[in-house]
Amino acid sequence: MSAPRTGEALPALTGARWWAAFAVFVLHALVFLPVYPFQKSALFRTLHGLFPMQLGAAGVAFFFVLSGFVIAWSFRPGTTVWTFYRRRALKIYPTHLAAVAVFVVAAPVPMSRPVTWLPDTLLIQAWVPKWTTVGGLNVPSWSLCSELLFYLSFPAMLPLIRRIPRARLPRAVAVLLLAMVALHIGLHLWVDGPKGIANTFAPRLLRGDDSPRFEIHASPQWFAQPDIPIAPSYWLGYTFPLVRLPEFYLGVLAARLVAEGLWRNLRLGPPLAATALAYTATWWVPVNFKMSVLVVAPMTAVVATLAARDRAGISGINTTGPLRWLGNISYAFYLIQFPVMVILTRLLIGGHRYGVTGWAAYTAATFALSVLAAAALYHCLDQPIMNHFVRRRPQAPPAPAEAADTEPLDDHRVAGTRGGGAG
């Protein structure tokens, strides 16, 4: 397999982003749409048992691995650290701040208390072991804290990644995976937190059968509380950015495996089946193993296989125009869905009673409005900013000697980079 060429695109990775974003949406529609008395019913418990917390967590893990792959693949030698950081900041913050602004308009955020909005706005909330901070403001944005750490560490770590001998790349992947397993075993054994295997995550419910006018994370009561503790093992195992670093660097190593022709599998079925089996196994493991450690290896294989298929010219559903467009807007979709839920709750859901039909109708409305809002953010905010501030001047084709190197691509030319912080 040849080394990557300037302009070589990976469209299947763009389309695949959408499925991860959609998995997160399904979980959020169950947890963050306070449709009463449906959320207090046996049917809700059954549905949430079928689509538990680890569904959204699997989507986030996929984003983290994919982020590492795309950043490594698209990084060009000679790019300065400042240029790299500037591009990443322009990719993450404008869309994030726009979603924050929508949330602040929709919810009664006490702006006089910076602790309720400043950590989320700066994307430092996941470093604080408190629910009132991690779950404050636009809840899904917690994952961007990890993305920022990934990007900050990448220029320093890239020379070390490049020094790994080609023959030892598979061993490096195995070491990272074993380190993740050892870390989570340690968290389970020695850090306080839930130890059982039950899928215990559920929405915080208020009294009464009338739907509340605010989802609990967007309510006046939530913002008035000085602190809500979080289980240390859950915080360290899921939201703490340092613990998520191995997932990003698995993606980075996978990019080298594909670029250097070491990843030869082109059949998508086996890694997808392995991912499904690993996800199924999350029902029978302790809580801190449910979120990423079981699924990250097969997901890395999925990412590498999709990229290898792209390079081999193999098309599929993820390379179609609609899926690529949905993948492009997936970052904005990921961030705007919760503010849209807050708006619908405040204007339409609150004060009324709905069963499963009402929940399904509002889920469909949330989905449609979130896609429209995400498209507006992508085409009217993200794309103009990236085109104006990040567009690179055309460069001469690489010399023959350089063409055999493993230099990745310009991140403006690689399909799949559009998701930014969400993955």
N, C-alpha and C positions, 0 to 999 in steps of 0.2 A: 504493500500500500504506500502510495506516495506521501511525502510530507505536505502539510497544508500550504496552499497557495494563496497569495494576496487576493482577497475578494471571494474566497471559497465560503459559501454560505451553508448553514446547517438548519434548514427550514423545519425539519421534524422536531427539533428541540423547541422551536417557537410554539408549534401547535401543542406539544406535550405540556407546556406551561399551563395551558387552559384547564386541563383535567385536574391538576393540582389545585388551582384556584377554585375550581368548581367543588372539589371535595371540601375545602374550607368553607365555602358558602353553604353547603348542605348542613354541616354541623352548626354554623352560626344561625341559620334559619330556625333550627330546633331550639337553640339555647337563647338567642338574643331577640326573638320575636315573642314578646310576652302576651300570648294569646290565651286568655283564661275563658272557661275552665279547662280548655284542651290540655294545657301544660300540667294540669293536676290529675289527668285521667290515666287509666290503665293503658289506653292506646298510646299515649305519649311515652310512657315508660317502655312499652314494647318497641316503639320506633327508635327511641334513644338507645335502647339496648342493641338495636341493629346498626345504628350509626353513632357510636360513642365518641368520646373525646379523641381517641387515637386516629379517627378518620381525618380530622383537621390537622392533627399532629403529623400524620404521614404526608399530607400535602406540604406542610412547612419543611419537613425533612427533605422532600424532593426539591423544593426551592433552594435549600442550602447547598445540596450537592450540585444541582444545576448551576447555581451561581459560581461555585468554584470552577466548574468546567468551562463556563463561558468566559469568565474573567481571565483564566489562564490561556484559553484558546485565542482570545482577542487581543492580548497584550503584545505590543510591538517593542522589540528591543530599541533602546534609544528614547523611549518615552520617559520623561522626567517624573519624579515622584509627585511634584506639584501638579503637573498636567493630569496625572492619573487621579489624584485626589479631587481635583477640580471637576473632572468629568463625573466621577461617582457622586459628588455632592450635588451637581446639577441634575443628575438622574434621580436621586432620592428625594431631596428636600422640596422642590417646588410642588410636586404632586402630593407629598405628605402634608405640607402646610396648607394646601388647598382643601384637603380632606379635614384637617383640623379646623379650618375656618367654617366649613359646613357644619361640623359637629358643634362648635361653639354657638353658632346661630340656632341650632336645633335644640340644644340642651341648656339647662340653667347653670352654666359653669360660673362659679364665683371668681371672677377675674381678680378680685382683691386678695385672693389667696393663691399666690404663685405655685404653691406645692400641688395644687389641683391641676395645673395646666403646663407649667414650665418643664418638668421632666419629660413629658410626652412630646412637647414641641421640640425640645432639643434632642430627643431620642436617646435618653439616658435612663429611662424608667426601669428597664429590665435589670439594671445593676443594683436596684434597691429591693431588699426582701420584704416587701409589704404589698398586700393586695391593692391597697388604695393607690399605690404608685404604678405597679405593674399593670393593674386593670383600670387605670385612670384614663379619662378622655377617650381617644379613639383606640379601643382595646386591641385590634389586630396589629397595630403599629409596633407592638413590643418586639416583633421579630426583626425590625429594622435596626434595633440596637445591636443584634448579632451581626447583621450585614455590615454595619459601620466598622465593627471590630475586624471582620474579615478583610475589608478593604484597607483598613489602617495597617494590618499586619502583612498584607500581600507583597508590597515592594521589598520588605526586609526578608521575607521567607522565600521569595522566588529564586534568588541565587542558590539557596540551599536545595530547593527542589530540583534545580537544573543540574546540581552536582551529583545527584543520585545516579549511579550507573544504570544504563538501559536495562541490563539483565536483572537488576535488583528492584526494579519498579514494582513487580508483583509482590515481592517481599515487603516493600514499604507500605503497600495497601494493606497487607495482612497485619502488619504491626499496628497501623492506625486502628483497624477494626478490633484487634485484641485489646488495645489501650482503652477503647470505648467500653468494651465489655467489662474490663477490670474496674474502670471508673464507676460504672453503674452498680457493680457488685459491692464496691466499697460504700457507695451512697446507701444502698439497701441495708447493709449490715451495720453501719456505724453512724448514720445521720438520722435524726428524728424525722418522722413523717409516716404516712400510710404504708403499711407493709403487705396488705392483702392483695388478692388478684381481682377483686370485683371492680367493674367499671362504675366507679362511684361518682363520676362527674355529672352534675346536673345543674340546671339554672337555679339561681336563688329566687325563691318564690315568696310573694307577699300574701297577706291575708285577703280573704274574700274571693268571690267568683267573677267579679268585674275585672276586665283587663286594666292594668295600671297605665297611667299616661306616660310613664317613663320606664324603660328597661332599667334594672337596678343599677347598672354601671353608668347610667346617664341621669340618675335621679337626684333631687336635692338632698335626700338622706345620705346618699353615697358621698357626695362632695362635702357634706358637713362632718363626716367622721374623721377624727384625727389619725386613725390607724386601724388597719385590719391585718392581723398576722397571716403569714403564709407558711405552709409546712416547709421546713428547710430542705428536705430531700426533693420535694416537688420543684421548688425554686431552683435548686442547684442542678437538678436533672433535666429540666425542661427550658426554663427561661434565662438562666444565667449564661451570658454570651460566651464566656471562656469555655464552657462545657460543650458548646456547639461548634467550636473551631474544627474538630476532626472531620465533621461532615463536609465542610467547605473544602478542606484539603484532600479529602477523598475525591471530590470533583476535580481538583487541580491535578492530582495524580492520574485520574482517568483521562484527562485531556492529553497528558503525555503518552499514555498507553495507546490512545487512538492515533495521535499525531505520528508516533514512531512505528506504527504498524504492528504493535504487540496485541492489540485487541482485534481478533479475527472473526468473532462471532457476528453474523448478520441476521440470525433468526431471533425475532422479537419474542416469540412464544415462550421459550424457556425462562428468560429473566422476568417476564410478566407473571408467569406461573409461580416462580419463586417468590416474587413480591406478594402475590395473593396468599400463598402459604404462610409467609412470615407475618403478614397482617392478621391472618386468622389465628396464629399462635399468640397474638397479643391478648386474647381473651383469657389465657391461662398462665400469665406471668405477673409478677409484682408490678405495682403502679409505675415505678420509674423506668421499667423496661418496656412499657407500652408505647412510649412516645417516639422513639427513633432507633434505638439500638438494634432491634430485630429487623427492621425494614431497610436500613440504610445500605447494607451490602447489595441486596438485589436491586434496589433503586439505582445505585451507582452503575450496576450492570445494564439497567434499562437505558440510562443516559448514554453510556458508552456505545451501546448497540445502536441507538437512534443516530448518534453522530456517525458511526461507521457506515450505517445504511445510507445516510445522506452523502457521504463521500463516495460510496459505491454507486450512487445514482438510483437507489431504490426508493420509490415513492410509496406513500401510504396515506391514511386518513389525516395524519398530523401534518402532512405537507400540502394539503388542500388550502385554497385561498381563505375560506371562512375560518378554519381552525387557526391558520397563521394570524389572521386579523384578531381573533379572540385571544390568542397568545400575546399579541402585541399590547392589547389593552388590559392584560391580566393583572399587572401591578396596580393600575388605577382601580380596577374592579375589586381587588383585594382590600384596598384602603377605603373605598367609598361605600362599601356594602353596609357597614355598621352605622355610619351617619344616616344612610337612607332608611335603615330600620328604625332609628330614633325618630326621624321625621314622620314616618308612617304611624308609628306608635302614638306620637303626640297628637297628630291631626285626625287619625281615623280609628285606630284600634282602641285607644284608651277609653275607659268608661263603658265599654260594650262587652258582650259575652259571645264567644265563638267556639265551635267545635272544630273537628279536623278539617271540615270543608272551608271554614273561615281561615284557618291557618294556611291551608294549601293555596287559597286565593291570595292572601297577603304575601306568601312566599313567592308566588309567581309575579306579583306586582313588584316586590322588592328586587327580584332578579331582573326584570325588564328595565326598571328605573336605574338599577346599578350598572347595567350594561350601557345604557344611554349616557349616564353620567361619566362612566369610565371612558367611553368613546370621546366625549367632549374634552375630558381632561387630557387624553392622549393626543388628540389631533389639534387642540387649541392651546395647550400649555406645554406638554412634554416635547412634542415634535418641534414646535417653533424654537423652544429653548435649545434643544440639542442641535438643530440645524444651524442656528445662529452662533452659538458659542462653542460648539464642539466639532463642527465640520472640519475635516482635515483637508489640506491641499493635496491634489493628486500627486502621487509619488511614482517615480520611475520603476519599471518592473525589476525584480531582484536579479542580480547576476547569476549565471549558471551555478557558481559555487555556493551562492547563498540559497538557491532553490532547493538544495538537498538538506538544508538545515531544518530545524523544527520550529522556526519562528511562527508564532501564532498570528492571528489576524487583527486588523484594526477593528475595534469594538463597534464602530459605526457600520461595518459591512457584514457583521455576523448576525444571521437570524437567530433570535433567542436572547439577545442582550436587552431587548426592550422592556423586560419585566423589572429591571433595576432591583430595588431593595427587597422586593418580595421573593426574590429568588436569584 
